Amino acid sequence: MLTQNGYTHVRQLGGKWVGLLRFNFTVGLVVGLDGGGYDRRYCFEFVEDACKALDAWDGHDHPGGPWIKCKAAGIDLLNPDFG
């Protein structure tokens, strides 16, 4: 079902389902995937950066790499390391 809805690189990480999803202007590393959507996403400019971040991430804290924002209900966090 997830791949039919455009999610790629789907796997379980840190007890949650994660994957990548293409948006109009960014690629989201999405966390907490289920039948209703996802809990939060990290927005990357380039798919290659999102793939590298997902591959290196242990599922705890924030992923590494040049994500721009973390977005979720009530969350709109700029990456403090993004410059």
Secondary structure, DSSP 4 states (H G I P E B T S, - for coil): -TGGGT-EEEEEETTEEEEEEE-SS-EEEEES-BTTB-SEEEEESSHHHHHHHHHH--SSS---S---EEEETTEEEEPTT--
